[in-house]
Amino acid sequence: VDVRDIGFDDGLSFCMNLPERVGVVAIPVVAFHDDVEAGRPFVRFAYCRSEATLDEGIRRLANLRA
């Protein structure tokens, strides 16, 4: 996910702040990228959870735009 679309420039700082803001975690793509600048604005989410948990996470993430 490109976090620039929701007002963030840096995926790492977004990921560090996300659990406190909405109780959801993400992984900064920069951790997997050779080119730090190219990977900076992107984050990954893992989907190895129940549907109910994923639905709740989506609801919480939607509040970031509010």
mmCIF file as Biopython writes it, N, C-alpha, C and O atoms, coordinates in Angstrom:
data_model
#
loop_
_atom_site.group_PDB
_atom_site.id
_atom_site.type_symbol
_atom_site.label_atom_id
_atom_site.label_alt_id
_atom_site.label_comp_id
_atom_site.label_asym_id
_atom_site.label_entity_id
_atom_site.label_seq_id
_atom_site.pdbx_PDB_ins_code
_atom_site.Cartn_x
_atom_site.Cartn_y
_atom_site.Cartn_z
_atom_site.occupancy
_atom_site.B_iso_or_equiv
_atom_site.auth_seq_id
_atom_site.auth_asym_id
_atom_site.pdbx_PDB_model_num
ATOM 1   N N  . VAL A ? 1  ? 0.849   -1.172  0.000  1.0 0.0 1  A 1 
ATOM 2   C CA . VAL A ? 1  ? 0.000   0.000   0.000  1.0 0.0 1  A 1 
ATOM 3   C C  . VAL A ? 1  ? 0.892   1.232   0.000  1.0 0.0 1  A 1 
ATOM 4   O O  . VAL A ? 1  ? 1.876   1.300   0.737  1.0 0.0 1  A 1 
ATOM 5   N N  . ASP A ? 2  ? 0.546   2.185   -0.819 1.0 0.0 2  A 1 
ATOM 6   C CA . ASP A ? 2  ? 1.269   3.460   -0.855 1.0 0.0 2  A 1 
ATOM 7   C C  . ASP A ? 2  ? 0.630   4.391   0.175  1.0 0.0 2  A 1 
ATOM 8   O O  . ASP A ? 2  ? -0.507  4.826   -0.009 1.0 0.0 2  A 1 
ATOM 9   N N  . VAL A ? 3  ? 1.338   4.697   1.239  1.0 0.0 3  A 1 
ATOM 10  C CA . VAL A ? 3  ? 0.768   5.504   2.320  1.0 0.0 3  A 1 
ATOM 11  C C  . VAL A ? 3  ? 0.736   6.997   1.990  1.0 0.0 3  A 1 
ATOM 12  O O  . VAL A ? 3  ? 0.177   7.784   2.754  1.0 0.0 3  A 1 
ATOM 13  N N  . ARG A ? 4  ? 1.322   7.389   0.877  1.0 0.0 4  A 1 
ATOM 14  C CA . ARG A ? 4  ? 1.244   8.799   0.473  1.0 0.0 4  A 1 
ATOM 15  C C  . ARG A ? 4  ? -0.197  9.186   0.180  1.0 0.0 4  A 1 
ATOM 16  O O  . ARG A ? 4  ? -0.577  10.346  0.340  1.0 0.0 4  A 1 
ATOM 17  N N  . ASP A ? 5  ? -0.999  8.218   -0.247 1.0 0.0 5  A 1 
ATOM 18  C CA . ASP A ? 5  ? -2.404  8.496   -0.563 1.0 0.0 5  A 1 
ATOM 19  C C  . ASP A ? 5  ? -3.223  8.891   0.667  1.0 0.0 5  A 1 
ATOM 20  O O  . ASP A ? 5  ? -4.303  9.466   0.535  1.0 0.0 5  A 1 
ATOM 21  N N  . ILE A ? 6  ? -2.716  8.585   1.848  1.0 0.0 6  A 1 
ATOM 22  C CA . ILE A ? 6  ? -3.446  8.948   3.072  1.0 0.0 6  A 1 
ATOM 23  C C  . ILE A ? 6  ? -2.646  9.930   3.933  1.0 0.0 6  A 1 
ATOM 24  O O  . ILE A ? 6  ? -2.876  10.048  5.137  1.0 0.0 6  A 1 
ATOM 25  N N  . GLY A ? 7  ? -1.701  10.635  3.293  1.0 0.0 7  A 1 
ATOM 26  C CA . GLY A ? 7  ? -1.020  11.734  3.960  1.0 0.0 7  A 1 
ATOM 27  C C  . GLY A ? 7  ? 0.276   11.411  4.677  1.0 0.0 7  A 1 
ATOM 28  O O  . GLY A ? 7  ? 0.737   12.208  5.494  1.0 0.0 7  A 1 
ATOM 29  N N  . PHE A ? 8  ? 0.879   10.259  4.393  1.0 0.0 8  A 1 
ATOM 30  C CA . PHE A ? 8  ? 2.145   9.891   5.021  1.0 0.0 8  A 1 
ATOM 31  C C  . PHE A ? 8  ? 3.215   9.772   3.945  1.0 0.0 8  A 1 
ATOM 32  O O  . PHE A ? 8  ? 2.935   9.313   2.838  1.0 0.0 8  A 1 
ATOM 33  N N  . ASP A ? 9  ? 4.434   10.179  4.262  1.0 0.0 9  A 1 
ATOM 34  C CA . ASP A ? 9  ? 5.539   10.081  3.311  1.0 0.0 9  A 1 
ATOM 35  C C  . ASP A ? 9  ? 6.436   8.880   3.561  1.0 0.0 9  A 1 
ATOM 36  O O  . ASP A ? 9  ? 7.127   8.417   2.653  1.0 0.0 9  A 1 
ATOM 37  N N  . ASP A ? 10 ? 6.427   8.379   4.782  1.0 0.0 10 A 1 
ATOM 38  C CA . ASP A ? 10 ? 7.380   7.354   5.180  1.0 0.0 10 A 1 
ATOM 39  C C  . ASP A ? 10 ? 6.663   6.138   5.763  1.0 0.0 10 A 1 
ATOM 40  O O  . ASP A ? 10 ? 6.008   6.233   6.800  1.0 0.0 10 A 1 
ATOM 41  N N  . GLY A ? 11 ? 6.792   4.994   5.088  1.0 0.0 11 A 1 
ATOM 42  C CA . GLY A ? 11 ? 6.131   3.775   5.542  1.0 0.0 11 A 1 
ATOM 43  C C  . GLY A ? 11 ? 6.608   3.298   6.898  1.0 0.0 11 A 1 
ATOM 44  O O  . GLY A ? 11 ? 5.816   2.766   7.675  1.0 0.0 11 A 1 
ATOM 45  N N  . LEU A ? 12 ? 7.889   3.476   7.201  1.0 0.0 12 A 1 
ATOM 46  C CA . LEU A ? 12 ? 8.414   3.037   8.494  1.0 0.0 12 A 1 
ATOM 47  C C  . LEU A ? 12 ? 7.779   3.818   9.630  1.0 0.0 12 A 1 
ATOM 48  O O  . LEU A ? 12 ? 7.328   3.225   10.610 1.0 0.0 12 A 1 
ATOM 49  N N  . SER A ? 13 ? 7.736   5.126   9.516  1.0 0.0 13 A 1 
ATOM 50  C CA . SER A ? 13 ? 7.119   5.916   10.598 1.0 0.0 13 A 1 
ATOM 51  C C  . SER A ? 13 ? 5.615   5.640   10.670 1.0 0.0 13 A 1 
ATOM 52  O O  . SER A ? 13 ? 5.043   5.626   11.761 1.0 0.0 13 A 1 
ATOM 53  N N  . PHE A ? 14 ? 4.976   5.423   9.530  1.0 0.0 14 A 1 
ATOM 54  C CA . PHE A ? 14 ? 3.568   5.040   9.512  1.0 0.0 14 A 1 
ATOM 55  C C  . PHE A ? 14 ? 3.363   3.759   10.307 1.0 0.0 14 A 1 
ATOM 56  O O  . PHE A ? 14 ? 2.460   3.676   11.139 1.0 0.0 14 A 1 
ATOM 57  N N  . CYS A ? 15 ? 4.209   2.753   10.047 1.0 0.0 15 A 1 
ATOM 58  C CA . CYS A ? 15 ? 4.092   1.459   10.734 1.0 0.0 15 A 1 
ATOM 59  C C  . CYS A ? 15 ? 4.375   1.569   12.230 1.0 0.0 15 A 1 
ATOM 60  O O  . CYS A ? 15 ? 3.743   0.882   13.033 1.0 0.0 15 A 1 
ATOM 61  N N  . MET A ? 16 ? 5.299   2.410   12.599 1.0 0.0 16 A 1 
ATOM 62  C CA . MET A ? 16 ? 5.624   2.585   14.016 1.0 0.0 16 A 1 
ATOM 63  C C  . MET A ? 16 ? 4.468   3.253   14.758 1.0 0.0 16 A 1 
ATOM 64  O O  . MET A ? 16 ? 4.253   2.980   15.939 1.0 0.0 16 A 1 
ATOM 65  N N  . ASN A ? 17 ? 3.740   4.106   14.093 1.0 0.0 17 A 1 
ATOM 66  C CA . ASN A ? 17 ? 2.662   4.877   14.694 1.0 0.0 17 A 1 
ATOM 67  C C  . ASN A ? 17 ? 1.321   4.151   14.644 1.0 0.0 17 A 1 
ATOM 68  O O  . ASN A ? 17 ? 0.447   4.410   15.472 1.0 0.0 17 A 1 
ATOM 69  N N  . LEU A ? 18 ? 1.152   3.254   13.689 1.0 0.0 18 A 1 
ATOM 70  C CA . LEU A ? 18 ? -0.136  2.622   13.422 1.0 0.0 18 A 1 
ATOM 71  C C  . LEU A ? 18 ? -0.737  1.848   14.597 1.0 0.0 18 A 1 
ATOM 72  O O  . LEU A ? 18 ? -1.926  2.017   14.867 1.0 0.0 18 A 1 
ATOM 73  N N  . PRO A ? 19 ? 0.020   1.010   15.308 1.0 0.0 19 A 1 
ATOM 74  C CA . PRO A ? 19 ? -0.599  0.265   16.418 1.0 0.0 19 A 1 
ATOM 75  C C  . PRO A ? 19 ? -1.212  1.174   17.488 1.0 0.0 19 A 1 
ATOM 76  O O  . PRO A ? 19 ? -2.285  0.885   18.018 1.0 0.0 19 A 1 
ATOM 77  N N  . GLU A ? 20 ? -0.534  2.254   17.794 1.0 0.0 20 A 1 
ATOM 78  C CA . GLU A ? 20 ? -1.051  3.182   18.804 1.0 0.0 20 A 1 
ATOM 79  C C  . GLU A ? 20 ? -2.289  3.922   18.298 1.0 0.0 20 A 1 
ATOM 80  O O  . GLU A ? 20 ? -3.228  4.165   19.056 1.0 0.0 20 A 1 
ATOM 81  N N  . ARG A ? 21 ? -2.284  4.277   17.018 1.0 0.0 21 A 1 
ATOM 82  C CA . ARG A ? 21 ? -3.400  5.049   16.457 1.0 0.0 21 A 1 
ATOM 83  C C  . ARG A ? 21 ? -4.660  4.227   16.272 1.0 0.0 21 A 1 
ATOM 84  O O  . ARG A ? 21 ? -5.750  4.677   16.626 1.0 0.0 21 A 1 
ATOM 85  N N  . VAL A ? 22 ? -4.524  3.009   15.714 1.0 0.0 22 A 1 
ATOM 86  C CA . VAL A ? 22 ? -5.724  2.242   15.397 1.0 0.0 22 A 1 
ATOM 87  C C  . VAL A ? 22 ? -5.666  0.775   15.802 1.0 0.0 22 A 1 
ATOM 88  O O  . VAL A ? 22 ? -6.620  0.036   15.558 1.0 0.0 22 A 1 
ATOM 89  N N  . GLY A ? 23 ? -4.565  0.333   16.416 1.0 0.0 23 A 1 
ATOM 90  C CA . GLY A ? 23 ? -4.474  -1.050  16.875 1.0 0.0 23 A 1 
ATOM 91  C C  . GLY A ? 23 ? -4.269  -2.063  15.770 1.0 0.0 23 A 1 
ATOM 92  O O  . GLY A ? 23 ? -4.660  -3.222  15.909 1.0 0.0 23 A 1 
ATOM 93  N N  . VAL A ? 24 ? -3.662  -1.641  14.673 1.0 0.0 24 A 1 
ATOM 94  C CA . VAL A ? 24 ? -3.367  -2.507  13.531 1.0 0.0 24 A 1 
ATOM 95  C C  . VAL A ? 24 ? -1.872  -2.414  13.262 1.0 0.0 24 A 1 
ATOM 96  O O  . VAL A ? 24 ? -1.264  -1.365  13.480 1.0 0.0 24 A 1 
ATOM 97  N N  . VAL A ? 25 ? -1.281  -3.498  12.794 1.0 0.0 25 A 1 
ATOM 98  C CA . VAL A ? 25 ? 0.140   -3.454  12.462 1.0 0.0 25 A 1 
ATOM 99  C C  . VAL A ? 25 ? 0.338   -3.671  10.973 1.0 0.0 25 A 1 
ATOM 100 O O  . VAL A ? 25 ? -0.464  -4.331  10.312 1.0 0.0 25 A 1 
ATOM 101 N N  . ALA A ? 26 ? 1.422   -3.102  10.455 1.0 0.0 26 A 1 
ATOM 102 C CA . ALA A ? 26 ? 1.817   -3.266  9.056  1.0 0.0 26 A 1 
ATOM 103 C C  . ALA A ? 26 ? 3.331   -3.410  9.028  1.0 0.0 26 A 1 
ATOM 104 O O  . ALA A ? 26 ? 4.004   -3.179  10.033 1.0 0.0 26 A 1 
ATOM 105 N N  . ILE A ? 27 ? 3.854   -3.788  7.888  1.0 0.0 27 A 1 
ATOM 106 C CA . ILE A ? 27 ? 5.288   -4.020  7.722  1.0 0.0 27 A 1 
ATOM 107 C C  . ILE A ? 27 ? 5.821   -3.011  6.706  1.0 0.0 27 A 1 
ATOM 108 O O  . ILE A ? 27 ? 5.300   -2.939  5.592  1.0 0.0 27 A 1 
ATOM 109 N N  . PRO A ? 28 ? 6.842   -2.234  7.057  1.0 0.0 28 A 1 
ATOM 110 C CA . PRO A ? 28 ? 7.387   -1.295  6.083  1.0 0.0 28 A 1 
ATOM 111 C C  . PRO A ? 28 ? 8.126   -2.050  4.975  1.0 0.0 28 A 1 
ATOM 112 O O  . PRO A ? 28 ? 8.992   -2.880  5.254  1.0 0.0 28 A 1 
ATOM 113 N N  . VAL A ? 29 ? 7.782   -1.760  3.731  1.0 0.0 29 A 1 
ATOM 114 C CA . VAL A ? 29 ? 8.404   -2.434  2.592  1.0 0.0 29 A 1 
ATOM 115 C C  . VAL A ? 29 ? 9.896   -2.143  2.520  1.0 0.0 29 A 1 
ATOM 116 O O  . VAL A ? 29 ? 10.661  -2.941  1.979  1.0 0.0 29 A 1 
ATOM 117 N N  . VAL A ? 30 ? 10.307  -1.016  3.058  1.0 0.0 30 A 1 
ATOM 118 C CA . VAL A ? 30 ? 11.724  -0.655  3.027  1.0 0.0 30 A 1 
ATOM 119 C C  . VAL A ? 30 ? 12.587  -1.755  3.679  1.0 0.0 30 A 1 
ATOM 120 O O  . VAL A ? 30 ? 13.769  -1.876  3.359  1.0 0.0 30 A 1 
ATOM 121 N N  . ALA A ? 31 ? 12.016  -2.536  4.568  1.0 0.0 31 A 1 
ATOM 122 C CA . ALA A ? 31 ? 12.750  -3.636  5.209  1.0 0.0 31 A 1 
ATOM 123 C C  . ALA A ? 31 ? 13.121  -4.726  4.206  1.0 0.0 31 A 1 
ATOM 124 O O  . ALA A ? 31 ? 14.034  -5.510  4.463  1.0 0.0 31 A 1 
ATOM 125 N N  . PHE A ? 32 ? 12.428  -4.786  3.068  1.0 0.0 32 A 1 
ATOM 126 C CA . PHE A ? 32 ? 12.674  -5.807  2.051  1.0 0.0 32 A 1 
ATOM 127 C C  . PHE A ? 32 ? 13.282  -5.235  0.777  1.0 0.0 32 A 1 
ATOM 128 O O  . PHE A ? 32 ? 13.528  -5.977  -0.174 1.0 0.0 32 A 1 
ATOM 129 N N  . HIS A ? 33 ? 13.523  -3.951  0.743  1.0 0.0 33 A 1 
ATOM 130 C CA . HIS A ? 33 ? 13.885  -3.259  -0.498 1.0 0.0 33 A 1 
ATOM 131 C C  . HIS A ? 33 ? 15.362  -2.874  -0.507 1.0 0.0 33 A 1 
ATOM 132 O O  . HIS A ? 33 ? 15.878  -2.360  0.486  1.0 0.0 33 A 1 
ATOM 133 N N  . ASP A ? 34 ? 16.027  -3.116  -1.605 1.0 0.0 34 A 1 
ATOM 134 C CA . ASP A ? 34 ? 17.416  -2.683  -1.749 1.0 0.0 34 A 1 
ATOM 135 C C  . ASP A ? 34 ? 17.523  -1.173  -1.927 1.0 0.0 34 A 1 
ATOM 136 O O  . ASP A ? 34 ? 18.495  -0.558  -1.490 1.0 0.0 34 A 1 
ATOM 137 N N  . ASP A ? 35 ? 16.533  -0.586  -2.561 1.0 0.0 35 A 1 
ATOM 138 C CA . ASP A ? 35 ? 16.510  0.855   -2.812 1.0 0.0 35 A 1 
ATOM 139 C C  . ASP A ? 35 ? 15.604  1.505   -1.771 1.0 0.0 35 A 1 
ATOM 140 O O  . ASP A ? 35 ? 14.380  1.508   -1.909 1.0 0.0 35 A 1 
ATOM 141 N N  . VAL A ? 36 ? 16.221  2.052   -0.735 1.0 0.0 36 A 1 
ATOM 142 C CA . VAL A ? 36 ? 15.465  2.606   0.403  1.0 0.0 36 A 1 
ATOM 143 C C  . VAL A ? 36 ? 14.462  3.659   -0.044 1.0 0.0 36 A 1 
ATOM 144 O O  . VAL A ? 36 ? 13.322  3.659   0.418  1.0 0.0 36 A 1 
ATOM 145 N N  . GLU A ? 37 ? 14.862  4.541   -0.922 1.0 0.0 37 A 1 
ATOM 146 C CA . GLU A ? 37 ? 13.956  5.609   -1.360 1.0 0.0 37 A 1 
ATOM 147 C C  . GLU A ? 37 ? 12.762  5.058   -2.135 1.0 0.0 37 A 1 
ATOM 148 O O  . GLU A ? 37 ? 11.642  5.542   -1.972 1.0 0.0 37 A 1 
ATOM 149 N N  . ALA A ? 38 ? 12.991  4.061   -2.966 1.0 0.0 38 A 1 
ATOM 150 C CA . ALA A ? 38 ? 11.895  3.479   -3.746 1.0 0.0 38 A 1 
ATOM 151 C C  . ALA A ? 38 ? 10.895  2.769   -2.841 1.0 0.0 38 A 1 
ATOM 152 O O  . ALA A ? 38 ? 9.696   2.788   -3.122 1.0 0.0 38 A 1 
ATOM 153 N N  . GLY A ? 39 ? 11.359  2.147   -1.767 1.0 0.0 39 A 1 
ATOM 154 C CA . GLY A ? 39 ? 10.481  1.419   -0.862 1.0 0.0 39 A 1 
ATOM 155 C C  . GLY A ? 39 ? 9.889   2.248   0.253  1.0 0.0 39 A 1 
ATOM 156 O O  . GLY A ? 39 ? 8.983   1.791   0.949  1.0 0.0 39 A 1 
ATOM 157 N N  . ARG A ? 40 ? 10.383  3.454   0.435  1.0 0.0 40 A 1 
ATOM 158 C CA . ARG A ? 40 ? 9.999   4.287   1.587  1.0 0.0 40 A 1 
ATOM 159 C C  . ARG A ? 40 ? 8.490   4.484   1.764  1.0 0.0 40 A 1 
ATOM 160 O O  . ARG A ? 40 ? 8.022   4.366   2.896  1.0 0.0 40 A 1 
ATOM 161 N N  . PRO A ? 41 ? 7.703   4.772   0.734  1.0 0.0 41 A 1 
ATOM 162 C CA . PRO A ? 41 ? 6.296   5.091   0.983  1.0 0.0 41 A 1 
ATOM 163 C C  . PRO A ? 41 ? 5.348   3.890   1.032  1.0 0.0 41 A 1 
ATOM 164 O O  . PRO A ? 41 ? 4.132   4.071   1.088  1.0 0.0 41 A 1 
ATOM 165 N N  . PHE A ? 42 ? 5.886   2.672   1.012  1.0 0.0 42 A 1 
ATOM 166 C CA . PHE A ? 42 ? 5.018   1.498   0.914  1.0 0.0 42 A 1 
ATOM 167 C C  . PHE A ? 42 ? 5.035   0.643   2.181  1.0 0.0 42 A 1 
ATOM 168 O O  . PHE A ? 42 ? 6.051   0.536   2.867  1.0 0.0 42 A 1 
ATOM 169 N N  . VAL A ? 43 ? 3.885   0.041   2.471  1.0 0.0 43 A 1 
ATOM 170 C CA . VAL A ? 43 ? 3.758   -0.887  3.593  1.0 0.0 43 A 1 
ATOM 171 C C  . VAL A ? 43 ? 3.020   -2.134  3.128  1.0 0.0 43 A 1 
ATOM 172 O O  . VAL A ? 43 ? 2.297   -2.116  2.131  1.0 0.0 43 A 1 
ATOM 173 N N  . ARG A ? 44 ? 3.220   -3.219  3.875  1.0 0.0 44 A 1 
ATOM 174 C CA . ARG A ? 44 ? 2.550   -4.495  3.598  1.0 0.0 44 A 1 
ATOM 175 C C  . ARG A ? 44 ? 1.660   -4.853  4.775  1.0 0.0 44 A 1 
ATOM 176 O O  . ARG A ? 44 ? 1.949   -4.512  5.922  1.0 0.0 44 A 1 
ATOM 177 N N  . PHE A ? 45 ? 0.589   -5.536  4.472  1.0 0.0 45 A 1 
ATOM 178 C CA . PHE A ? 45 ? -0.282  -6.089  5.502  1.0 0.0 45 A 1 
ATOM 179 C C  . PHE A ? 45 ? -0.316  -7.595  5.322  1.0 0.0 45 A 1 
ATOM 180 O O  . PHE A ? 45 ? -0.280  -8.081  4.191  1.0 0.0 45 A 1 
ATOM 181 N N  . ALA A ? 46 ? -0.384  -8.346  6.416  1.0 0.0 46 A 1 
ATOM 182 C CA . ALA A ? 46 ? -0.508  -9.799  6.368  1.0 0.0 46 A 1 
ATOM 183 C C  . ALA A ? 46 ? -1.985  -10.148 6.546  1.0 0.0 46 A 1 
ATOM 184 O O  . ALA A ? 46 ? -2.695  -9.521  7.333  1.0 0.0 46 A 1 
ATOM 185 N N  . TYR A ? 47 ? -2.426  -11.146 5.811  1.0 0.0 47 A 1 
ATOM 186 C CA . TYR A ? 47 ? -3.839  -11.526 5.838  1.0 0.0 47 A 1 
ATOM 187 C C  . TYR A ? 47 ? -4.057  -12.912 6.420  1.0 0.0 47 A 1 
ATOM 188 O O  . TYR A ? 47 ? -5.006  -13.602 6.047  1.0 0.0 47 A 1 
ATOM 189 N N  . CYS A ? 48 ? -3.196  -13.319 7.319  1.0 0.0 48 A 1 
ATOM 190 C CA . CYS A ? 48 ? -3.302  -14.652 7.924  1.0 0.0 48 A 1 
ATOM 191 C C  . CYS A ? 48 ? -4.094  -14.574 9.235  1.0 0.0 48 A 1 
ATOM 192 O O  . CYS A ? 48 ? -3.628  -15.004 10.290 1.0 0.0 48 A 1 
ATOM 193 N N  . ARG A ? 49 ? -5.286  -14.021 9.137  1.0 0.0 49 A 1 
ATOM 194 C CA . ARG A ? 49 ? -6.175  -13.857 10.287 1.0 0.0 49 A 1 
ATOM 195 C C  . ARG A ? 49 ? -7.577  -14.299 9.903  1.0 0.0 49 A 1 
ATOM 196 O O  . ARG A ? 49 ? -7.862  -14.560 8.735  1.0 0.0 49 A 1 
ATOM 197 N N  . SER A ? 50 ? -8.444  -14.379 10.898 1.0 0.0 50 A 1 
ATOM 198 C CA . SER A ? 50 ? -9.841  -14.733 10.613 1.0 0.0 50 A 1 
ATOM 199 C C  . SER A ? 50 ? -10.518 -13.582 9.864  1.0 0.0 50 A 1 
ATOM 200 O O  . SER A ? 50 ? -10.053 -12.443 9.907  1.0 0.0 50 A 1 
ATOM 201 N N  . GLU A ? 51 ? -11.605 -13.889 9.190  1.0 0.0 51 A 1 
ATOM 202 C CA . GLU A ? 51 ? -12.337 -12.854 8.463  1.0 0.0 51 A 1 
ATOM 203 C C  . GLU A ? 51 ? -12.837 -11.761 9.394  1.0 0.0 51 A 1 
ATOM 204 O O  . GLU A ? 51 ? -12.825 -10.583 9.037  1.0 0.0 51 A 1 
ATOM 205 N N  . ALA A ? 52 ? -13.273 -12.147 10.582 1.0 0.0 52 A 1 
ATOM 206 C CA . ALA A ? 52 ? -13.771 -11.160 11.545 1.0 0.0 52 A 1 
ATOM 207 C C  . ALA A ? 52 ? -12.661 -10.194 11.967 1.0 0.0 52 A 1 
ATOM 208 O O  . ALA A ? 52 ? -12.890 -8.991  12.089 1.0 0.0 52 A 1 
ATOM 209 N N  . THR A ? 53 ? -11.471 -10.726 12.186 1.0 0.0 53 A 1 
ATOM 210 C CA . THR A ? 53 ? -10.334 -9.884  12.570 1.0 0.0 53 A 1 
ATOM 211 C C  . THR A ? 53 ? -9.955  -8.952  11.428 1.0 0.0 53 A 1 
ATOM 212 O O  . THR A ? 53 ? -9.677  -7.774  11.650 1.0 0.0 53 A 1 
ATOM 213 N N  . LEU A ? 54 ? -9.945  -9.475  10.211 1.0 0.0 54 A 1 
ATOM 214 C CA . LEU A ? 54 ? -9.635  -8.641  9.049  1.0 0.0 54 A 1 
ATOM 215 C C  . LEU A ? 54 ? -10.674 -7.541  8.868  1.0 0.0 54 A 1 
ATOM 216 O O  . LEU A ? 54 ? -10.322 -6.397  8.581  1.0 0.0 54 A 1 
ATOM 217 N N  . ASP A ? 55 ? -11.948 -7.876  9.034  1.0 0.0 55 A 1 
ATOM 218 C CA . ASP A ? 55 ? -13.003 -6.867  8.914  1.0 0.0 55 A 1 
ATOM 219 C C  . ASP A ? 55 ? -12.826 -5.761  9.942  1.0 0.0 55 A 1 
ATOM 220 O O  . ASP A ? 55 ? -13.013 -4.585  9.630  1.0 0.0 55 A 1 
ATOM 221 N N  . GLU A ? 56 ? -12.468 -6.130  11.158 1.0 0.0 56 A 1 
ATOM 222 C CA . GLU A ? 56 ? -12.241 -5.127  12.207 1.0 0.0 56 A 1 
ATOM 223 C C  . GLU A ? 56 ? -11.032 -4.261  11.864 1.0 0.0 56 A 1 
ATOM 224 O O  . GLU A ? 56 ? -11.071 -3.045  12.051 1.0 0.0 56 A 1 
ATOM 225 N N  . GLY A ? 57 ? -9.967  -4.867  11.369 1.0 0.0 57 A 1 
ATOM 226 C CA . GLY A ? 57 ? -8.788  -4.104  10.963 1.0 0.0 57 A 1 
ATOM 227 C C  . GLY A ? 57 ? -9.100  -3.126  9.850  1.0 0.0 57 A 1 
ATOM 228 O O  . GLY A ? 57 ? -8.628  -1.989  9.869  1.0 0.0 57 A 1 
ATOM 229 N N  . ILE A ? 58 ? -9.888  -3.554  8.886  1.0 0.0 58 A 1 
ATOM 230 C CA . ILE A ? 58 ? -10.290 -2.675  7.787  1.0 0.0 58 A 1 
ATOM 231 C C  . ILE A ? 58 ? -11.110 -1.505  8.330  1.0 0.0 58 A 1 
ATOM 232 O O  . ILE A ? 58 ? -10.917 -0.364  7.912  1.0 0.0 58 A 1 
ATOM 233 N N  . ARG A ? 59 ? -12.016 -1.785  9.252  1.0 0.0 59 A 1 
ATOM 234 C CA . ARG A ? 59 ? -12.821 -0.721  9.849  1.0 0.0 59 A 1 
ATOM 235 C C  . ARG A ? 59 ? -11.930 0.285   10.553 1.0 0.0 59 A 1 
ATOM 236 O O  . ARG A ? 59 ? -12.132 1.492   10.419 1.0 0.0 59 A 1 
ATOM 237 N N  . ARG A ? 60 ? -10.956 -0.190  11.293 1.0 0.0 60 A 1 
ATOM 238 C CA . ARG A ? 60 ? -10.042 0.705   12.018 1.0 0.0 60 A 1 
ATOM 239 C C  . ARG A ? 60 ? -9.180  1.525   11.059 1.0 0.0 60 A 1 
ATOM 240 O O  . ARG A ? 60 ? -8.978  2.720   11.271 1.0 0.0 60 A 1 
ATOM 241 N N  . LEU A ? 61 ? -8.675  0.885   10.007 1.0 0.0 61 A 1 
ATOM 242 C CA . LEU A ? 61 ? -7.851  1.584   9.038  1.0 0.0 61 A 1 
ATOM 243 C C  . LEU A ? 61 ? -8.646  2.659   8.303  1.0 0.0 61 A 1 
ATOM 244 O O  . LEU A ? 61 ? -8.101  3.703   7.948  1.0 0.0 61 A 1 
ATOM 245 N N  . ALA A ? 62 ? -9.916  2.408   8.079  1.0 0.0 62 A 1 
ATOM 246 C CA . ALA A ? 62 ? -10.759 3.408   7.410  1.0 0.0 62 A 1 
ATOM 247 C C  . ALA A ? 62 ? -10.831 4.692   8.213  1.0 0.0 62 A 1 
ATOM 248 O O  . ALA A ? 62 ? -11.027 5.767   7.645  1.0 0.0 62 A 1 
ATOM 249 N N  . ASN A ? 63 ? -10.675 4.598   9.535  1.0 0.0 63 A 1 
ATOM 250 C CA . ASN A ? 63 ? -10.701 5.782   10.386 1.0 0.0 63 A 1 
ATOM 251 C C  . ASN A ? 63 ? -9.505  6.691   10.186 1.0 0.0 63 A 1 
ATOM 252 O O  . ASN A ? 63 ? -9.539  7.845   10.612 1.0 0.0 63 A 1 
ATOM 253 N N  . LEU A ? 64 ? -8.443  6.204   9.548  1.0 0.0 64 A 1 
ATOM 254 C CA . LEU A ? 64 ? -7.277  7.053   9.282  1.0 0.0 64 A 1 
ATOM 255 C C  . LEU A ? 64 ? -7.629  8.177   8.337  1.0 0.0 64 A 1 
ATOM 256 O O  . LEU A ? 64 ? -7.030  9.250   8.406  1.0 0.0 64 A 1 
ATOM 257 N N  . ARG A ? 65 ? -8.585  7.958   7.459  1.0 0.0 65 A 1 
ATOM 258 C CA . ARG A ? 65 ? -8.983  8.989   6.501  1.0 0.0 65 A 1 
ATOM 259 C C  . ARG A ? 65 ? -9.950  9.989   7.113  1.0 0.0 65 A 1 
ATOM 260 O O  . ARG A ? 65 ? -10.097 11.100  6.604  1.0 0.0 65 A 1 
ATOM 261 N N  . ALA A ? 66 ? -10.597 9.613   8.178  1.0 0.0 66 A 1 
ATOM 262 C CA . ALA A ? 66 ? -11.600 10.491  8.801  1.0 0.0 66 A 1 
ATOM 263 C C  . ALA A ? 66 ? -10.952 11.665  9.507  1.0 0.0 66 A 1 
ATOM 264 O O  . ALA A ? 66 ? -11.649 12.500  10.083 1.0 0.0 66 A 1 
#
